[in-house]
Amino acid sequence: MKSFSSPLLAWYKIHKRDLPWRRTKDPYKIWLCEIIMQQTRVAQGLAYYNRFVEKFPSPRALAQASEDQVLKLWQGLGYYSRARNLHAAAKSMKGTFPKTYQEVRSLKGVGDYTAAAICSIAYDMPYAVVDGNVYRVLSRVLGISTPIDSTDGKKQFSALAQDLLDVKHPGDYNQALMDLGAMVCTPQTPLCEGCPLSKMCQARKTGTQMNFPVKSQKTKISTRYFHYIYVVQGKSTWLHRRGAGDVWQNLYELPLIETQSDVLSFKYPQLKKWFGAVPLQQISKTPVKHVLSHQVIYARLYKVVLPPSHPVASGFIKVSTQKIGGYAIPRLVQKLLEQV
């Protein structure tokens, strides 16, 4: 639909954000950008993108890195499965980034949206992107009330996005639509006066912008209580590597006790097993709140001072306190460590 793409592309030509991955057609760099920017603000993700490109300038360089190196560089971004998938995908490339949509789509961690973004921007292939920004713009402009989290909604928006795609300029069109959602058609207080699609926007005509997009379900949020113990054993401390099946897989953390409330009994059996009769000192007077996509974690920090002869408990490693920074640890643990 030319009446849709023409004003959008004209607006993009003037207002597009100057970002480093928009100065290249290198699919590897565009892929890095797309994975890093998922669920990440541009202001935060830009520094990570630059560090990854500098450290791993090619698929082969990324594939040859260790998982610990990748996770350490990713530290602070959250959603660490993205980093592990990034590393696994790089290994599968055998040094060369794939050149077809099907091959790109088959990379670990790459879905329809990411494959469409990479192929349209790097290869000028006619694939439309559908992300949160696109859902919001299309639902508001066209007044679509089908829930975006329903099977019918996903099919409808995917088909509509493909029909509206400017096949002569797919990369610019996709980026224009995403920029419009990020900069103008925002979730809260959209800047309708500066929108190139305002004249055709159904939501603006009826003053119902905040009613779109429609969702049928609310995300269930769980609350968890973490109690971390900072071990002081001479100039060393203890770390534990988290396993699969929970948040922060394969990252390192301090000894942890999870409870059903914000209270930790110092008579907890696990504490005696680890530290014997040595008492804990509470460092955190108030819990630190850490919000994840489907969880809210309240965490406290405690300290225990052990004699050098005290054995390291099973499942932990003893490391120099000066070398903690060399391990990939969750941002929450990093914030707690700043208290000591």
N, C-alpha and C positions, 0 to 999 in steps of 0.2 A: 504494500500500500504506500504509494509515493507520498500521499498527503501526511503520512506518519513519519517516514524516514527522512524526507527532505528537510523539514524544520529541525529535526533531531540532529542530523549531520551538520547542518549549518551552525547550530548552537555549539556542537562539539568542537568544531573547527576553531571557535573563538575561546571556549571555556575549558577545554580539556586540560587535565592536570599533567604537569611535566614530570613524568616518572621515568626512572632509568630503563625499565623493561619496555617502555614505549619507544625507545630509541634503537630497538633491535628487532630483527626477525628470527633470532636464534631461538629455536623451540625449547632448548634446554633451559635458557634463562627465563623464558616465559612460563615454563612449567614450574621452575623454582618459585617464581613470583606467585603463581596461582595457588600453590600448596601453602606457602608461607602466609599469604593474605587471607586464607580461609579462616573465618572467625577471629580475625586480627585487624586492628585499626591500621591504616596506612602509615600513620606517624610512628607507630611502634614497629611495624613489619619492615619498614624501609631499611633500618639499621641491620636487621637480621638478613635481609636479602643481600645487602652489600657485603656482609661478612661471609655468607655462603659462597657468593660468586668469587670473592677473593681467595677463600680457603679451598674451594672445590670448583675450579673454572670450567670443568668438563664433566660429562657423565662418568668417564673413566676414573677421574680423580675422586669423585664422590663414592664410586663403587669400591675403590681401594681403601677407603677410610674404615676405621673400626666403628662399631655401633656406639661405643662410648664417646668417640670423638664427635659423632653426629649429634648425639643427645646433649653433650656439653655445649655445643654451639647453639643448639635449639633452646637451651635452658631459659625459662622465663616466658616462653611463648604459650605453654600449655598444650593440651591435646597432643600428647607425645606420640600417639599412634601415627600421626601425620609424619613425624620425623622417621619413625621406623619403616613406614611404608615408602617414604622417599628414598631411603637407603636401599631397601629391597628392590624397588623399581630400577634404580640406577644399576644395580648388579645384573638385572635381567636384560639390560640394553646391550651388554657386551661392547661398550664404548661408543655406540652410535645411537642418537635419539631416533625413535621410529618415525616413519614418514606417512603413514596412512592413519585414518581416523580409527579404524578397527584395532590397529596395533597400539595406538596411543590410549584408546579406551581400555585395553586389556592390561595396562600397567597397574600395579598394585597401588591402591589409594586414589585412582583416577576414576571419577564417575562421569555421567553424561555432561554435566556442566563444565568440568575441567577440560575434558576432551574437546568439547565444542570451542571453548575459549582458546586453547592452544592451537587447534587446527585452523580456526578462522583468523587468528592474529598472525601466526607464523607462516601458514601455508595458503591463506585466502580461500579456505574451503567454506562452502555455504552451510555452516551449522550454527544454529541459534543457541545462545546461552539462556539458561533459566536459573536465576538465583533469587535471593531475597529481594534484591533491588528490582529485578525484573518483575517478580510477582507483584510488588507494590505499585510500580508504575503502570503496568498493564491493567491491573484490577481497578485502579482509580480512574485511569483515562477512559477505559471501556465500560466501567461500571459492572464488573463481573463479581457476582456474589458466591460463586462456587467455592467451597473451602479449599484452600491450597494444600492442606494436609490430607486430603481425600484422594482416592485413586482416580475418580472422575476429574477432580480439579487438576491433578498433575498432568493427566492426559490432555485436558482442554488447554491449559497454559502452554504446554510443550508444542502442541499443534499450532496454536495461535502465534507463538513466538516465531515458529518456523515460517508461517505464512507472511508475517510482517517483515521478515529479514530482508535487508537490501543485499541481494546476492552478488552485486557488483562490488560492494564495499563491506563484506561481512565482518571483518576485524574492527573497522572503525565504528560500524553500526552497533556491534555488541558492546564495545567499550563506551560508546556514547550513552547507551541505555543504562549501563551500570553506573556511569558517572552521574547521570541525571538522578538516579535513585539515591546515590550517596551524597550528592551536593545540593539538590533542589527538592526532589520528591522524597523528603526524609520521613522517618517514622513519626516523629513529633514535629509540630510547627513547620509543615512544608512551605517552601517559598514559591507559592503559586504565581506571583507576579512576574517572576523571572523564568517561568517554565515555557519552553517553546511549544508544548502541547496543550497549553492551558485552554485554548479556544475550543478544543474538542473533548476536554476532560469532563466526564459525566459526574464524577465525585465533586468537582469544584462547582459545577452548576447547581448541585443540590446541597452543597455545604456538608457533605458526608465523607470528607477525606479520611477522617480518623476511623471510619468504619471498615476501611479496606487496608490490606487484604483480609478476607474472612478465614478464620480457623475454627475447626469443629471441636478440637480438643485442647485442653490446657496441659502443659508439661508438669508432670508430678515431680516435686522437689523433695528430696530426702535430706535429713539433718544428721550429721555425724559429729562425734566428739573425739578428738585426738589429743593424747598426752605424750609429748616427746620428752625424752630424757637425754640431756647433754652430759656425757661421761667425761670426767676429767681424771686422767690417769697419767700423771707426770705431764709430758708435753704431747700426749696422745689422746685420742678419743675413739669411740666406736661408731661404725657405720654398718648399715644393713642394706642389701640390694633387694628391692621389691620384686615380687614375682608377677606372674600373669594373672588375669582375672579381676583386676581392680585398677584404680587410677594410678598413674605414674609408673607403669610397668617398666622394669629394668633400671629405674632411677635409684639413687642411693638416699638413705635417710637415717636419722638418729633412731635409737631404740624407741619403739612406739607401743603404747597401750591404747586401744580403742574401747570406749565405754558407752553405755546407753545414756549417760548424762554428763554434765560438765564437772562432775565430781570424781576424783580419783582417790580411792582408798589406799593409803600407804601400806596396808596389809595385803594388797593384791598379790596372789601367789606368784605371778610371773616376776614381780619385782624381787621377791626373795630368792627366786631361782637364779636371776641374773646377778644381783648385787649382794646377796646374803643379808646381813643385818645392818648394812650401811644405810643411813637415813638419806632421804631426798630433801632437796631445798627447792621450794617453788620460786621460779623466776618471774613468770607471768602473773601479774596481779589481776588482769582481765584477759579473757580469751581473745585470740586473733581470729577474726572472721575471714574466711576464704571462700569465694563463690565460684563454683564450677557450673557447667551447663545444666546438670540435673541434681546437683548436690550443693549443700552449704556445710562447710566444715568449720567447727569452732576448735581452735587448737591452743594448748598451753605448753609452756616449756618449764622443765624442772632440771635440776643439776644434781649430780652425785659425784663425789670425790672418792676415787678408789686407790688403794695402795698399788704400787707397781707390780707386786706379786700376784694380784688378783687375776684369775684366769679369764680370758675373753670368752664370753658365752657363745654357745653354738649358733651359727648363722650370722655372726658378726665378724667384721675385720677391724683390726686396730690400725689407725692411721695417724700420722702427725697432724696436729691441729693446724699447722701452717700449710698443709697440703689439701685441706678440705676443698678449697677452691678449684682443685683439679678434677673433682668428681661432679658428675651431673646430678644435681639435687633439685627437688621441687622448689618453686618460688616460695611456697609457704614455709618450708624448712629454712630457707635462706633468710626470710623475714624474722623468724624466731631466733636464729643464730645471731642476728644483729643486736639482740637484747643482751648478749653476753660478749 
